[in-house]
């Protein structure tokens, strides 16, 4: 999955060059990305990486709430770019790499947690959350230490970095808009 990061840099540069942002597209894209950040933040407070299987909170509705939130961030940037080619580039990149990442992580979790993860997989969708109906909370076989949101865990997972990244990315969209307005490029 190292290719996700290595490919991400040139994709970001091409996206920036293809962008035709406007104040309106940046605001709408920023609102959509903010929704994604909220989903990610709500999820990260439940995630104790490499220690236990997260099955409560947003993890009771989807096995990948962080990536679901990231999809909203990607959609926000697709909108903020104000260009169909830029949007397509972002969405294809996200779809290709994040699907592979989810499947790779699933394999790791299956090895690490065995039967409790198999039970969890059978009850909770991979990506799109189940919005209605019973949610799956922790089973005795998963026995997590905590099942409630933790701000300390949010900070430990450094989820605030996603907020910083989105702010920086939207600022770069504003810079791109300014350059196009003043230099025509």
MODELLER restraints for C-alpha pairs under 7 A, 6 or more apart:
rsr = mdl.restraints
at = mdl.atoms
rsr.add(forms.Gaussian(group=physical.xy_distance, feature=features.Distance(at['CA:1:A'], at['CA:101:A']), mean=6.64, stdev=0.5))
rsr.add(forms.Gaussian(group=physical.xy_distance, feature=features.Distance(at['CA:4:A'], at['CA:97:A']), mean=6.00, stdev=0.5))
rsr.add(forms.Gaussian(group=physical.xy_distance, feature=features.Distance(at['CA:15:A'], at['CA:86:A']), mean=4.94, stdev=0.5))
rsr.add(forms.Gaussian(group=physical.xy_distance, feature=features.Distance(at['CA:15:A'], at['CA:89:A']), mean=6.83, stdev=0.5))
rsr.add(forms.Gaussian(group=physical.xy_distance, feature=features.Distance(at['CA:18:A'], at['CA:83:A']), mean=6.87, stdev=0.5))
rsr.add(forms.Gaussian(group=physical.xy_distance, feature=features.Distance(at['CA:18:A'], at['CA:85:A']), mean=6.78, stdev=0.5))
rsr.add(forms.Gaussian(group=physical.xy_distance, feature=features.Distance(at['CA:18:A'], at['CA:86:A']), mean=5.39, stdev=0.5))
rsr.add(forms.Gaussian(group=physical.xy_distance, feature=features.Distance(at['CA:19:A'], at['CA:81:A']), mean=4.54, stdev=0.5))
rsr.add(forms.Gaussian(group=physical.xy_distance, feature=features.Distance(at['CA:19:A'], at['CA:82:A']), mean=6.01, stdev=0.5))
rsr.add(forms.Gaussian(group=physical.xy_distance, feature=features.Distance(at['CA:19:A'], at['CA:83:A']), mean=5.57, stdev=0.5))
rsr.add(forms.Gaussian(group=physical.xy_distance, feature=features.Distance(at['CA:19:A'], at['CA:86:A']), mean=5.83, stdev=0.5))
rsr.add(forms.Gaussian(group=physical.xy_distance, feature=features.Distance(at['CA:20:A'], at['CA:81:A']), mean=5.77, stdev=0.5))
rsr.add(forms.Gaussian(group=physical.xy_distance, feature=features.Distance(at['CA:20:A'], at['CA:82:A']), mean=4.90, stdev=0.5))
rsr.add(forms.Gaussian(group=physical.xy_distance, feature=features.Distance(at['CA:20:A'], at['CA:83:A']), mean=5.50, stdev=0.5))
rsr.add(forms.Gaussian(group=physical.xy_distance, feature=features.Distance(at['CA:20:A'], at['CA:177:A']), mean=6.78, stdev=0.5))
rsr.add(forms.Gaussian(group=physical.xy_distance, feature=features.Distance(at['CA:21:A'], at['CA:80:A']), mean=5.99, stdev=0.5))
rsr.add(forms.Gaussian(group=physical.xy_distance, feature=features.Distance(at['CA:21:A'], at['CA:81:A']), mean=4.86, stdev=0.5))
rsr.add(forms.Gaussian(group=physical.xy_distance, feature=features.Distance(at['CA:21:A'], at['CA:82:A']), mean=4.55, stdev=0.5))
rsr.add(forms.Gaussian(group=physical.xy_distance, feature=features.Distance(at['CA:21:A'], at['CA:173:A']), mean=6.45, stdev=0.5))
rsr.add(forms.Gaussian(group=physical.xy_distance, feature=features.Distance(at['CA:21:A'], at['CA:177:A']), mean=5.47, stdev=0.5))
rsr.add(forms.Gaussian(group=physical.xy_distance, feature=features.Distance(at['CA:22:A'], at['CA:82:A']), mean=6.70, stdev=0.5))
rsr.add(forms.Gaussian(group=physical.xy_distance, feature=features.Distance(at['CA:22:A'], at['CA:177:A']), mean=6.38, stdev=0.5))
rsr.add(forms.Gaussian(group=physical.xy_distance, feature=features.Distance(at['CA:25:A'], at['CA:79:A']), mean=5.89, stdev=0.5))
rsr.add(forms.Gaussian(group=physical.xy_distance, feature=features.Distance(at['CA:25:A'], at['CA:80:A']), mean=4.57, stdev=0.5))
rsr.add(forms.Gaussian(group=physical.xy_distance, feature=features.Distance(at['CA:25:A'], at['CA:81:A']), mean=6.89, stdev=0.5))
rsr.add(forms.Gaussian(group=physical.xy_distance, feature=features.Distance(at['CA:25:A'], at['CA:82:A']), mean=5.72, stdev=0.5))
rsr.add(forms.Gaussian(group=physical.xy_distance, feature=features.Distance(at['CA:26:A'], at['CA:80:A']), mean=4.21, stdev=0.5))
rsr.add(forms.Gaussian(group=physical.xy_distance, feature=features.Distance(at['CA:26:A'], at['CA:170:A']), mean=6.84, stdev=0.5))
rsr.add(forms.Gaussian(group=physical.xy_distance, feature=features.Distance(at['CA:28:A'], at['CA:80:A']), mean=6.87, stdev=0.5))
rsr.add(forms.Gaussian(group=physical.xy_distance, feature=features.Distance(at['CA:29:A'], at['CA:76:A']), mean=3.91, stdev=0.5))
rsr.add(forms.Gaussian(group=physical.xy_distance, feature=features.Distance(at['CA:29:A'], at['CA:77:A']), mean=5.73, stdev=0.5))
rsr.add(forms.Gaussian(group=physical.xy_distance, feature=features.Distance(at['CA:29:A'], at['CA:79:A']), mean=4.85, stdev=0.5))
rsr.add(forms.Gaussian(group=physical.xy_distance, feature=features.Distance(at['CA:29:A'], at['CA:80:A']), mean=4.42, stdev=0.5))
rsr.add(forms.Gaussian(group=physical.xy_distance, feature=features.Distance(at['CA:30:A'], at['CA:76:A']), mean=5.88, stdev=0.5))
rsr.add(forms.Gaussian(group=physical.xy_distance, feature=features.Distance(at['CA:30:A'], at['CA:80:A']), mean=6.94, stdev=0.5))
rsr.add(forms.Gaussian(group=physical.xy_distance, feature=features.Distance(at['CA:32:A'], at['CA:72:A']), mean=6.06, stdev=0.5))
rsr.add(forms.Gaussian(group=physical.xy_distance, feature=features.Distance(at['CA:32:A'], at['CA:73:A']), mean=6.65, stdev=0.5))
rsr.add(forms.Gaussian(group=physical.xy_distance, feature=features.Distance(at['CA:32:A'], at['CA:76:A']), mean=4.77, stdev=0.5))
rsr.add(forms.Gaussian(group=physical.xy_distance, feature=features.Distance(at['CA:33:A'], at['CA:72:A']), mean=5.51, stdev=0.5))
rsr.add(forms.Gaussian(group=physical.xy_distance, feature=features.Distance(at['CA:33:A'], at['CA:73:A']), mean=3.95, stdev=0.5))
rsr.add(forms.Gaussian(group=physical.xy_distance, feature=features.Distance(at['CA:33:A'], at['CA:76:A']), mean=4.47, stdev=0.5))
rsr.add(forms.Gaussian(group=physical.xy_distance, feature=features.Distance(at['CA:35:A'], at['CA:72:A']), mean=6.71, stdev=0.5))
rsr.add(forms.Gaussian(group=physical.xy_distance, feature=features.Distance(at['CA:36:A'], at['CA:69:A']), mean=4.01, stdev=0.5))
rsr.add(forms.Gaussian(group=physical.xy_distance, feature=features.Distance(at['CA:36:A'], at['CA:70:A']), mean=5.79, stdev=0.5))
rsr.add(forms.Gaussian(group=physical.xy_distance, feature=features.Distance(at['CA:36:A'], at['CA:71:A']), mean=6.99, stdev=0.5))
rsr.add(forms.Gaussian(group=physical.xy_distance, feature=features.Distance(at['CA:36:A'], at['CA:72:A']), mean=4.51, stdev=0.5))
rsr.add(forms.Gaussian(group=physical.xy_distance, feature=features.Distance(at['CA:36:A'], at['CA:73:A']), mean=5.04, stdev=0.5))
rsr.add(forms.Gaussian(group=physical.xy_distance, feature=features.Distance(at['CA:37:A'], at['CA:69:A']), mean=6.20, stdev=0.5))
rsr.add(forms.Gaussian(group=physical.xy_distance, feature=features.Distance(at['CA:37:A'], at['CA:73:A']), mean=6.89, stdev=0.5))
rsr.add(forms.Gaussian(group=physical.xy_distance, feature=features.Distance(at['CA:37:A'], at['CA:163:A']), mean=6.68, stdev=0.5))
rsr.add(forms.Gaussian(group=physical.xy_distance, feature=features.Distance(at['CA:39:A'], at['CA:65:A']), mean=6.96, stdev=0.5))
rsr.add(forms.Gaussian(group=physical.xy_distance, feature=features.Distance(at['CA:39:A'], at['CA:66:A']), mean=6.93, stdev=0.5))
rsr.add(forms.Gaussian(group=physical.xy_distance, feature=features.Distance(at['CA:39:A'], at['CA:69:A']), mean=4.94, stdev=0.5))
rsr.add(forms.Gaussian(group=physical.xy_distance, feature=features.Distance(at['CA:40:A'], at['CA:65:A']), mean=6.74, stdev=0.5))
rsr.add(forms.Gaussian(group=physical.xy_distance, feature=features.Distance(at['CA:40:A'], at['CA:66:A']), mean=4.77, stdev=0.5))
rsr.add(forms.Gaussian(group=physical.xy_distance, feature=features.Distance(at['CA:40:A'], at['CA:69:A']), mean=5.07, stdev=0.5))
rsr.add(forms.Gaussian(group=physical.xy_distance, feature=features.Distance(at['CA:41:A'], at['CA:154:A']), mean=6.85, stdev=0.5))
rsr.add(forms.Gaussian(group=physical.xy_distance, feature=features.Distance(at['CA:41:A'], at['CA:159:A']), mean=6.46, stdev=0.5))
rsr.add(forms.Gaussian(group=physical.xy_distance, feature=features.Distance(at['CA:43:A'], at['CA:58:A']), mean=5.75, stdev=0.5))
rsr.add(forms.Gaussian(group=physical.xy_distance, feature=features.Distance(at['CA:43:A'], at['CA:65:A']), mean=6.10, stdev=0.5))
rsr.add(forms.Gaussian(group=physical.xy_distance, feature=features.Distance(at['CA:43:A'], at['CA:66:A']), mean=6.08, stdev=0.5))
rsr.add(forms.Gaussian(group=physical.xy_distance, feature=features.Distance(at['CA:44:A'], at['CA:153:A']), mean=6.95, stdev=0.5))
rsr.add(forms.Gaussian(group=physical.xy_distance, feature=features.Distance(at['CA:44:A'], at['CA:154:A']), mean=5.18, stdev=0.5))
rsr.add(forms.Gaussian(group=physical.xy_distance, feature=features.Distance(at['CA:44:A'], at['CA:157:A']), mean=6.59, stdev=0.5))
rsr.add(forms.Gaussian(group=physical.xy_distance, feature=features.Distance(at['CA:44:A'], at['CA:159:A']), mean=6.70, stdev=0.5))
rsr.add(forms.Gaussian(group=physical.xy_distance, feature=features.Distance(at['CA:45:A'], at['CA:149:A']), mean=4.86, stdev=0.5))
rsr.add(forms.Gaussian(group=physical.xy_distance, feature=features.Distance(at['CA:45:A'], at['CA:150:A']), mean=4.73, stdev=0.5))
rsr.add(forms.Gaussian(group=physical.xy_distance, feature=features.Distance(at['CA:45:A'], at['CA:151:A']), mean=5.87, stdev=0.5))
rsr.add(forms.Gaussian(group=physical.xy_distance, feature=features.Distance(at['CA:45:A'], at['CA:153:A']), mean=4.99, stdev=0.5))
rsr.add(forms.Gaussian(group=physical.xy_distance, feature=features.Distance(at['CA:45:A'], at['CA:154:A']), mean=4.38, stdev=0.5))
rsr.add(forms.Gaussian(group=physical.xy_distance, feature=features.Distance(at['CA:46:A'], at['CA:54:A']), mean=6.48, stdev=0.5))
rsr.add(forms.Gaussian(group=physical.xy_distance, feature=features.Distance(at['CA:46:A'], at['CA:57:A']), mean=6.79, stdev=0.5))
rsr.add(forms.Gaussian(group=physical.xy_distance, feature=features.Distance(at['CA:46:A'], at['CA:147:A']), mean=6.98, stdev=0.5))
rsr.add(forms.Gaussian(group=physical.xy_distance, feature=features.Distance(at['CA:46:A'], at['CA:148:A']), mean=6.59, stdev=0.5))
rsr.add(forms.Gaussian(group=physical.xy_distance, feature=features.Distance(at['CA:46:A'], at['CA:149:A']), mean=5.26, stdev=0.5))
rsr.add(forms.Gaussian(group=physical.xy_distance, feature=features.Distance(at['CA:46:A'], at['CA:150:A']), mean=6.56, stdev=0.5))
rsr.add(forms.Gaussian(group=physical.xy_distance, feature=features.Distance(at['CA:47:A'], at['CA:54:A']), mean=5.68, stdev=0.5))
rsr.add(forms.Gaussian(group=physical.xy_distance, feature=features.Distance(at['CA:52:A'], at['CA:144:A']), mean=5.96, stdev=0.5))
rsr.add(forms.Gaussian(group=physical.xy_distance, feature=features.Distance(at['CA:53:A'], at['CA:142:A']), mean=6.57, stdev=0.5))
rsr.add(forms.Gaussian(group=physical.xy_distance, feature=features.Distance(at['CA:53:A'], at['CA:144:A']), mean=6.82, stdev=0.5))
rsr.add(forms.Gaussian(group=physical.xy_distance, feature=features.Distance(at['CA:55:A'], at['CA:137:A']), mean=5.83, stdev=0.5))
rsr.add(forms.Gaussian(group=physical.xy_distance, feature=features.Distance(at['CA:55:A'], at['CA:138:A']), mean=5.45, stdev=0.5))
rsr.add(forms.Gaussian(group=physical.xy_distance, feature=features.Distance(at['CA:56:A'], at['CA:137:A']), mean=5.11, stdev=0.5))
rsr.add(forms.Gaussian(group=physical.xy_distance, feature=features.Distance(at['CA:56:A'], at['CA:138:A']), mean=6.22, stdev=0.5))
rsr.add(forms.Gaussian(group=physical.xy_distance, feature=features.Distance(at['CA:56:A'], at['CA:147:A']), mean=5.61, stdev=0.5))
rsr.add(forms.Gaussian(group=physical.xy_distance, feature=features.Distance(at['CA:58:A'], at['CA:65:A']), mean=6.14, stdev=0.5))
rsr.add(forms.Gaussian(group=physical.xy_distance, feature=features.Distance(at['CA:59:A'], at['CA:65:A']), mean=6.35, stdev=0.5))
rsr.add(forms.Gaussian(group=physical.xy_distance, feature=features.Distance(at['CA:60:A'], at['CA:124:A']), mean=6.65, stdev=0.5))
rsr.add(forms.Gaussian(group=physical.xy_distance, feature=features.Distance(at['CA:60:A'], at['CA:135:A']), mean=5.37, stdev=0.5))
rsr.add(forms.Gaussian(group=physical.xy_distance, feature=features.Distance(at['CA:60:A'], at['CA:136:A']), mean=4.84, stdev=0.5))
rsr.add(forms.Gaussian(group=physical.xy_distance, feature=features.Distance(at['CA:60:A'], at['CA:137:A']), mean=5.86, stdev=0.5))
rsr.add(forms.Gaussian(group=physical.xy_distance, feature=features.Distance(at['CA:61:A'], at['CA:124:A']), mean=6.08, stdev=0.5))
rsr.add(forms.Gaussian(group=physical.xy_distance, feature=features.Distance(at['CA:61:A'], at['CA:129:A']), mean=4.93, stdev=0.5))
rsr.add(forms.Gaussian(group=physical.xy_distance, feature=features.Distance(at['CA:61:A'], at['CA:130:A']), mean=5.08, stdev=0.5))
rsr.add(forms.Gaussian(group=physical.xy_distance, feature=features.Distance(at['CA:61:A'], at['CA:131:A']), mean=6.97, stdev=0.5))
rsr.add(forms.Gaussian(group=physical.xy_distance, feature=features.Distance(at['CA:61:A'], at['CA:135:A']), mean=6.06, stdev=0.5))
rsr.add(forms.Gaussian(group=physical.xy_distance, feature=features.Distance(at['CA:62:A'], at['CA:124:A']), mean=5.63, stdev=0.5))
rsr.add(forms.Gaussian(group=physical.xy_distance, feature=features.Distance(at['CA:62:A'], at['CA:125:A']), mean=5.17, stdev=0.5))
rsr.add(forms.Gaussian(group=physical.xy_distance, feature=features.Distance(at['CA:62:A'], at['CA:126:A']), mean=5.86, stdev=0.5))
rsr.add(forms.Gaussian(group=physical.xy_distance, feature=features.Distance(at['CA:62:A'], at['CA:127:A']), mean=5.65, stdev=0.5))
rsr.add(forms.Gaussian(group=physical.xy_distance, feature=features.Distance(at['CA:62:A'], at['CA:128:A']), mean=6.31, stdev=0.5))
rsr.add(forms.Gaussian(group=physical.xy_distance, feature=features.Distance(at['CA:62:A'], at['CA:129:A']), mean=4.55, stdev=0.5))
rsr.add(forms.Gaussian(group=physical.xy_distance, feature=features.Distance(at['CA:62:A'], at['CA:130:A']), mean=6.66, stdev=0.5))
rsr.add(forms.Gaussian(group=physical.xy_distance, feature=features.Distance(at['CA:63:A'], at['CA:124:A']), mean=6.21, stdev=0.5))
rsr.add(forms.Gaussian(group=physical.xy_distance, feature=features.Distance(at['CA:63:A'], at['CA:125:A']), mean=6.15, stdev=0.5))
rsr.add(forms.Gaussian(group=physical.xy_distance, feature=features.Distance(at['CA:63:A'], at['CA:126:A']), mean=5.07, stdev=0.5))
rsr.add(forms.Gaussian(group=physical.xy_distance, feature=features.Distance(at['CA:63:A'], at['CA:127:A']), mean=6.33, stdev=0.5))
rsr.add(forms.Gaussian(group=physical.xy_distance, feature=features.Distance(at['CA:64:A'], at['CA:126:A']), mean=6.28, stdev=0.5))
rsr.add(forms.Gaussian(group=physical.xy_distance, feature=features.Distance(at['CA:64:A'], at['CA:127:A']), mean=5.54, stdev=0.5))
rsr.add(forms.Gaussian(group=physical.xy_distance, feature=features.Distance(at['CA:68:A'], at['CA:127:A']), mean=6.34, stdev=0.5))
rsr.add(forms.Gaussian(group=physical.xy_distance, feature=features.Distance(at['CA:74:A'], at['CA:90:A']), mean=6.54, stdev=0.5))
rsr.add(forms.Gaussian(group=physical.xy_distance, feature=features.Distance(at['CA:74:A'], at['CA:91:A']), mean=6.71, stdev=0.5))
rsr.add(forms.Gaussian(group=physical.xy_distance, feature=features.Distance(at['CA:78:A'], at['CA:86:A']), mean=6.56, stdev=0.5))
rsr.add(forms.Gaussian(group=physical.xy_distance, feature=features.Distance(at['CA:78:A'], at['CA:87:A']), mean=3.99, stdev=0.5))
rsr.add(forms.Gaussian(group=physical.xy_distance, feature=features.Distance(at['CA:78:A'], at['CA:90:A']), mean=6.13, stdev=0.5))
rsr.add(forms.Gaussian(group=physical.xy_distance, feature=features.Distance(at['CA:79:A'], at['CA:87:A']), mean=6.67, stdev=0.5))
rsr.add(forms.Gaussian(group=physical.xy_distance, feature=features.Distance(at['CA:81:A'], at['CA:87:A']), mean=6.67, stdev=0.5))
rsr.add(forms.Gaussian(group=physical.xy_distance, feature=features.Distance(at['CA:81:A'], at['CA:173:A']), mean=6.92, stdev=0.5))
rsr.add(forms.Gaussian(group=physical.xy_distance, feature=features.Distance(at['CA:109:A'], at['CA:117:A']), mean=6.81, stdev=0.5))
rsr.add(forms.Gaussian(group=physical.xy_distance, feature=features.Distance(at['CA:110:A'], at['CA:117:A']), mean=5.87, stdev=0.5))
rsr.add(forms.Gaussian(group=physical.xy_distance, feature=features.Distance(at['CA:110:A'], at['CA:118:A']), mean=6.88, stdev=0.5))
rsr.add(forms.Gaussian(group=physical.xy_distance, feature=features.Distance(at['CA:116:A'], at['CA:141:A']), mean=5.76, stdev=0.5))
rsr.add(forms.Gaussian(group=physical.xy_distance, feature=features.Distance(at['CA:116:A'], at['CA:142:A']), mean=5.45, stdev=0.5))
rsr.add(forms.Gaussian(group=physical.xy_distance, feature=features.Distance(at['CA:123:A'], at['CA:136:A']), mean=6.96, stdev=0.5))
rsr.add(forms.Gaussian(group=physical.xy_distance, feature=features.Distance(at['CA:138:A'], at['CA:144:A']), mean=6.93, stdev=0.5))
rsr.add(forms.Gaussian(group=physical.xy_distance, feature=features.Distance(at['CA:179:A'], at['CA:185:A']), mean=6.54, stdev=0.5))
